[in-house]
Each structure stands twice: as C-alpha cells, then as structure tokens.
Amino acid sequence: MGDDSTLTPQHSIGSGFGRDSTAADVVAGIDLSGKATIVTGGYSGLGLETVRALRSAGATVMVPARRPGHAREVLDAAGLGDVAVAALDLAEQSSVKEFAAAFLASGFLAPGQGLDILVNNAAVMASPERRVGPGWESQFATNHLGHFALTNLLWPALAAARGARVVSLSSTGHKIAPVRFDDINFDSGYDKWKAYGQAKTANALFAVQLDALGKHAGVRAFAVHPGGIMTELQRHLPREEMIASGWMDAEGNLDPRFKTPEQGAATSAWAATSPALEGKGGVYCEDCDIADPTAVGSPVARVRGVDAHAVDRADAARLWTLSAELTGLNAFGQGR
C-alpha cells in the first residue's frame, strides 16, 4: 500500500442527505426515463429497495438472479411486475458469460441505447468454506470476481451510455482485512470473516480502478457502504453469533444502529443517480455522501469512514491485473 499521494480523495461533499435518508428520498425529483439499469440480487433486502427506487424514477430495470423463478415471484408481489429477470450465478464464470451475452443480444436495450446504471449489489457474507471454479474462495469469487467479469463483459453497453455509473457494494467489512495478495484463496487456513473482509475491500478497490480506466468513456464508478441492515445476507450467521456481536438482543430486538432496508438502499441509489456526483468517481460512499477517511484510533473507527487500504490506487491496479488474469477478461487490455 502506498503513501497518502496514492489514495483516492475522500471527503464529504455535503449532499443534503444522511444516515436516515431513504432510497425514495434521494431519487425524488430525478427523472430516469429512458435509462437502462441492472441490479444484481435486486429481489431481496437492499437490492429490492434499490430496484424499487430506480423504477419509481422511470428507469427500466433488469434483475439477474441465481433463482430467477423466486425473484420473479418476489418482484411481482412487490408490485414490480414490469422489472425484467434473468438467470445469473455470480459464483460461476460460465453463468456470468451466458448472462452477459444474452443480455447484450436480448433487445432489453433499444438500438443505440447503452446501459446507464449497473449496481453490483449481490453478495454472500461469512459463509462456510467453499471452493468454486478452479479452487477460488467463494466469497472472493462471488462478491468480487463475478462482478468483475460481469462489468467487463457489459463494458460495450456501459461505454455506449456516455455517462454510465457503476455502483459496487462494499461495507465496513473492508476494515476486517485488506486483499491478501499472497494467499487470496485462504489456502493457508480459512477464516470466514477475514474472507468477507477481503471481498469487501476488493469491491472498494474495484471501483477505484474501474473509475480510473473508464472515465475516458464517461463511465464513473463508486463504492458504497449501505450501513448495517438485517437482510438475507445474514443467512449463514447463527442467531447466537449475532447476539454475541451485539447486533440484536436475546429477544431479537436489533441494535438501534441498524438501518431499514429502505435506508440501506439510499446510498446505492444516491451514488447511481445524484447530480452532485457529476465529474466525480472512484470514491467510497456512506450515508449518502462521500465518506471521510477513517479516524484511526477513534471510538467510531470500526464503523465509520474508509480505511486507506480500500482506496489505494496501487493496490486497485494490482487487484485489477490479478482479476483479469484469473478470469481471462479485461475490457481495457489483453484477454478480452
């Protein structure tokens, strides 16, 4: 990791929104008519509320889902029957390639239309050890490599939008661990939380490098921490572990620091649509604003701000190169 000169500029821009803002709040008055969007995992928790907000502003929305039948049922029940659904398993590179090829050929985009917003929202968290593909650790493979491949494969449509935004869902989980370049698949011993932390750091670094590579084509990228929200993301965590962590009490009452899904989706919706971010990119956002650097040693260091290792340009470039080698995909170089 480099010195401060290699870090992305992180400072609040005074957005006018905050911790309690909802996705509906941040898109109020924004017209997305004619805009095409994709939200991975857009049928539960934060993803569903992100879809609801984008659709309410007039966007057409595609939701890739590992369980498309279930996604269709959920979206229909939520009054979002006009949202498109397609099959995609981010843990399987072949599935990512199949989805991207089908999407580009599907007619979802009108002639001459580009993909205006891509929200890389889907994730797994603190899951049991699992290997996918050629032996990749599954959290890194799903949360990072799946979205890396998807974004690179959809690059022609993103560039065609002439002003697209890509939103990468990170979290304060990035504070748990940097990217372990010397043991990225945890071959030396698996730790579910460090693996999750690495994946969330990777999500943030991905936005840094994608923005650097893509801004010449008008594509800007943002990493987002949505806040603590109780969703299906916690499905691998025993109730006892969540109680011990202080996330809830023995009766199941959530820590008041937790947001609602509507509040949790706000920063994604803000990063995807806010006029205040025109000409900006490659930054980590929280509470509907660009986050400040972590105040190291402060009482809130674990829950606020962005750690230096998650916005380091040198590490972002290194991760991009590694990801391109692993997936064989790079819209900006060899291995297309």
Secondary structure as UniProt FT lines:
FT   HELIX           4..6
FT   TURN            19..20
FT   HELIX           23..27
FT   TURN            28..29
FT   TURN            33..34
FT   STRAND          36..39
FT   TURN            40..43
FT   HELIX           45..56
FT   TURN            57..58
FT   STRAND          60..65
FT   HELIX           68..77
FT   TURN            78..79
FT   TURN            81..82
FT   STRAND          84..87
FT   TURN            90..91
FT   HELIX           93..105
FT   TURN            111..112
FT   STRAND          117..120
FT   STRAND          131..132
FT   TURN            133..135
FT   STRAND          136..137
FT   HELIX           138..139
FT   HELIX           140..146
FT   HELIX           147..153
FT   HELIX           155..160
FT   STRAND          165..169
FT   HELIX           172..176
FT   TURN            181..182
FT   TURN            184..185
FT   TURN            187..188
FT   HELIX           192..214
FT   HELIX           215..217
FT   STRAND          220..225
FT   HELIX           232..236
FT   HELIX           239..244
FT   TURN            245..246
FT   TURN            250..251
FT   TURN            256..257
FT   HELIX           261..264
FT   HELIX           266..273
FT   HELIX           275..277
FT   TURN            278..279
FT   STRAND          283..286
FT   TURN            287..288
FT   STRAND          289..290
FT   TURN            296..297
FT   TURN            299..303
FT   HELIX           308..310
FT   HELIX           313..327
FT   TURN            331..332
//
